[in-house]
Amino acid sequence: MFAKLKYMKDLRSQAKTIQNVLAAESVTVEKGGVKVIMNGNMEIISLSINEGLGKESLEGMITDCLNEAIKKTQRLMAQKMQEMGGLPGLG
């Protein structure tokens, strides 16, 4: 029983370490006057919008930028997890 508790504590520690590493990383996506910067924990750090965009164009550009930033962040997360050895027991 104590071995399982230690294992869970170790997993939690590894997850926290990975989370801290990812928080220090960021991805930037810029399309048509919209710029999104997202950290490795998928939190939006910055959103810049060109004031000259129309409403329809603006909605599409924001959606595209956010979706691309999420995909890039997911790839970054997978890469960092792989570099750090991942979390045992999740494979």
Backbone as a ProteinNet text record, in pm:
[ID]
protein_1_A
[PRIMARY]
MFAKLKYMKDLRSQAKTIQNVLAAESVTVEKGGVKVIMNGNMEIISLSINEGLGKESLEGMITDCLNEAIKKTQRLMAQKMQEMGGLPGLG
[TERTIARY]
81.6	0	86.6	191.6	279.3	355.6	385	453.7	365.2	234	142.1	131.4	132.3	126.5	251.9	366.9	491.9	490.9	441.5	432.5	342.7	228.2	137.4	202.2	276.7	345.3	450.9	524	624.6	560.1	447.6	376.5	329.7	278.3	231.1	346.7	460.1	578.5	624.7	625.8	666.2	569.1	440.5	339.5	357.7	386.3	408.1	532.1	638	760.1	732.4	659.1	625	538.9	444.4	357.3	438.7	537.7	622.9	707.4	759.1	838.9	751.1	629.9	539.3	496.2	481.8	441.7	546.5	671.5	780.2	789.9	720.5	722.7	605.1	617.3	503.9	504	385.3	371.2	301.9	337.7	279.5	221.5	99	33	-18.2	12	-32.7	-92.8	-217.2	-286.6	-373.8	-358.4	-448	-480.9	-385.1	-408.2	-444.3	-447.3	-474.6	-352	-307.5	-189.4	-224.5	-197.2	-224.1	-93.7	-66.7	46.3	-12.8	23.3	-30.2	86.3	78.3	185.9	162.4	258.5	252.1	143.5	82.1	-30.8	-164	-158.6	-274.9	-350.5	-276.5	-334.1	-296.3	-392.5	-364.8	-292.6	-173.4	-91.9	-124.1	-146.1	-168.1	-257.5	-344.9	-429	-427.4	-373	-366.7	-452.4	-531.3	-623.2	-605.3	-590.2	-582.8	-721	-727.5	-856.3	-929.7	-861.1	-923.1	-999.3	-1006.2	-1075.1	-1226	-1301.3	-1447.2	-1488.5	-1612	-1660.7	-1649.8	-1695.9	-1691.5	-1547.9	-1464.2	-1323.3	-1255.8	-1288	-1230	-1264.5	-1391.7	-1434.5	-1360.9	-1349.4	-1281	-1132.6	-1067.8	-924.6	-895.1	-977.7	-957	-972.8	-1078	-1100.8	-983.7	-938.6	-825.9	-699.1	-669.8	-549.4	-555	-667.8	-679.8	-667.5	-733.6	-724.5	-582.2	-513.1	-375.4	-284.3	-306.3	-225.7	-247.2	-369.8	-398.3	-326.1	-331.8	-263.8	-112.4	-54.8	88.8	125.6	41.9	67	58.6	-37.2	-48.8	74.2	125.1	247.8	365.9	373.5	479.4	471.4	349.7	330.7	377.9	340.8	381.4	532.3	594.1	739.1	809.5	764.9	827.8	808.6	690.2	664.1	758.5	775.8	864.3	1008.9	1053.8	1189.8	1215.7	1112.8	1127.9	1096.9	1070.9	1045.3	899.1	812.8	669.8	635.4	512	466.6	452.2	524.8	514.3	372.1	329.2	196.7	89.8	125.4	26.7	42.6	131.1	154.7	92.1
-118.8	0	126.1	127	243.4	261.6	149.9	158.5	231	202.8	269.6	418.7	451.8	593.1	666.9	602.7	663.7	681.5	579.1	584.5	701.2	715.9	826.1	961.7	970.2	1095.3	1127.6	1023.6	1044.5	1089.9	1026.8	1066.5	1211.3	1248.1	1385.4	1484.3	1447.2	1532.9	1549.1	1437.9	1445	1531.2	1515.9	1595.1	1743.8	1777.5	1917.6	1973.2	1893.6	1935.7	1963	1872	1888.8	2013.5	2034	2151.6	2280.5	2283.5	2401.5	2426.2	2318.2	2330.7	2385.9	2333.6	2378.8	2523.8	2567.1	2706	2803.8	2759.4	2846.1	2851.4	2761.3	2757.5	2838.4	2881.8	2950.7	2926.9	2940.6	2934.5	3063.8	3109.8	3232.3	3200	3243.8	3226.9	3364	3399.6	3529.1	3508	3553.6	3540.3	3662.4	3723.3	3828.4	3936.2	3980.1	4087.5	4042.3	3911.2	3857.4	3779.5	3806.6	3739.5	3681.4	3551.8	3482.4	3424.5	3447	3382.8	3297.5	3167.6	3072.4	2999.9	2979.2	2905.5	2755.3	2677.6	2532.8	2466.8	2538.9	2487.1	2527	2573.8	2611.8	2730.2	2822.4	2946.8	3058.4	3141.5	3251.9	3360.8	3394.2	3497.1	3633.5	3633.5	3759.1	3736.8	3833.9	3833.4	3975.8	3990.5	4122	4118.5	4224.3	4229.3	4361.2	4352.1	4469.2	4534.5	4661.2	4731.7	4743.4	4725.6	4742.9	4622.4	4514.8	4394.7	4406.5	4354.8	4351	4238.6	4244.5	4148.1	4003.4	3975	3838.3	3791.5	3876	3843.3	3822.3	3907.8	3901.5	3770.3	3730.7	3606.6	3486.9	3483.5	3372.6	3367.9	3484.5	3490.4	3450.2	3495.7	3459.4	3309	3253.1	3108.8	3031.7	3071.6	3003.8	3011.5	3130.3	3148.5	3065.4	3067.1	2989.7	2840.5	2792.3	2649.7	2608.8	2690.6	2658.9	2665.6	2762.8	2773.3	2651.5	2603.5	2484.4	2363.3	2345.9	2232.7	2239.6	2359.2	2374.8	2345.1	2390.8	2367.7	2218.8	2149.2	2005.6	1931.4	1972.5	1911.1	1940.8	2064.6	2103.3	2019.7	2002.6	1923.5	1779.7	1721.1	1583	1573.2	1669.7	1670.1	1680.7	1773.4	1792.2	1669.3	1609.2	1488.8	1377	1364.6	1261.9	1287.3	1413	1449.3	1420.2	1438.5	1421.2	1278.1	1190.2	1051.9	1020.1	1118.9	1097	1062.4	1022	977.3	825.1	752.3	606.8	562.8	457.3	405.3	465.4	564.2	623.6	575.6	484.7	440.2	314.1
0	0	0	80.4	86.5	-43.6	-111.1	-240.1	-341.7	-338.9	-431.2	-399.2	-272.5	-233.7	-279.5	-263.7	-308.8	-460.6	-530.5	-676	-719.5	-652.9	-685.5	-657	-548	-514.5	-621	-665.1	-769.1	-900.5	-937	-1059.1	-1050.6	-935.7	-915	-926.7	-871.3	-878.6	-1023.7	-1098.1	-1238.7	-1318.7	-1291.9	-1363.2	-1334.4	-1211.3	-1173.2	-1243.3	-1251.1	-1319.8	-1467	-1529.8	-1671.7	-1690.4	-1601.5	-1609.6	-1599.1	-1510.6	-1495.3	-1619.9	-1678.5	-1800.8	-1913.4	-1925.6	-2031.3	-2012.8	-1889.2	-1863	-1913.4	-1919.3	-1964.6	-2117.4	-2186.6	-2332.8	-2386.9	-2512.2	-2573.9	-2724.1	-2782.8	-2928.2	-2971.9	-3090.4	-3145.9	-3282.4	-3305.6	-3434.7	-3476.4	-3601.7	-3653.2	-3791	-3807.8	-3936.1	-3958.7	-4071.6	-4115.7	-4014.7	-3937.8	-3843	-3702.5	-3680.5	-3547.1	-3501.6	-3379.4	-3325.1	-3188	-3171.1	-3046	-2993.4	-2865	-2798.3	-2686	-2686.4	-2589.7	-2523.9	-2391.7	-2325.5	-2339.5	-2293.8	-2307.3	-2225.9	-2135.5	-2057.6	-2120.5	-2245.4	-2324.4	-2265.2	-2205	-2155.3	-2251.9	-2288.3	-2379	-2300.5	-2348.3	-2285.5	-2346.2	-2477.8	-2547.4	-2668.5	-2695.2	-2813.9	-2869.6	-2990.5	-3055.2	-3180.6	-3199.6	-3313	-3387.3	-3518.6	-3604.1	-3607.1	-3576.1	-3565.4	-3698.5	-3809.6	-3940.4	-3991.1	-3916	-3963.2	-3943.4	-4041.7	-4029.3	-3935.2	-3887.4	-3788.7	-3837.8	-3960	-4012.9	-4027.8	-4080.4	-4098.3	-3963.8	-3869.3	-3735.9	-3666.7	-3671.2	-3606.8	-3666.3	-3798.5	-3865	-3831	-3830.7	-3802.1	-3657.3	-3563.6	-3423.2	-3406	-3465.8	-3456.7	-3515.6	-3633.8	-3698.8	-3614.1	-3562.1	-3481.4	-3353.5	-3285.8	-3161.8	-3189	-3293.8	-3326.6	-3361.5	-3439.4	-3475	-3352.3	-3265.1	-3143	-3054.2	-3044.7	-2964.4	-3022.4	-3153.6	-3217.6	-3196.1	-3212.4	-3191.2	-3045.6	-2953.6	-2811.3	-2779.2	-2837.6	-2815.3	-2866.2	-2982.7	-3035.1	-2942.9	-2893.2	-2800.2	-2672	-2620.2	-2498.4	-2519.9	-2632.7	-2662	-2673.8	-2739.9	-2756.5	-2621	-2536.5	-2405.6	-2317.6	-2323.3	-2245	-2288.6	-2419.8	-2472.8	-2430.7	-2438.6	-2399.1	-2251.2	-2169.6	-2026.4	-1981.1	-2076	-2041.2	-2015.9	-2030.7	-2011.6	-1868.5	-1849.7	-1719	-1724.9	-1644.7	-1648.5	-1616.1	-1683	-1657	-1745.6	-1828.8	-1918.3	-2061.4	-2087.9	-2223.3	-2248.2
[MASK]
+++++++++++++++++++++++++++++++++++++++++++++++++++++++++++++++++++++++++++++++++++++++++++

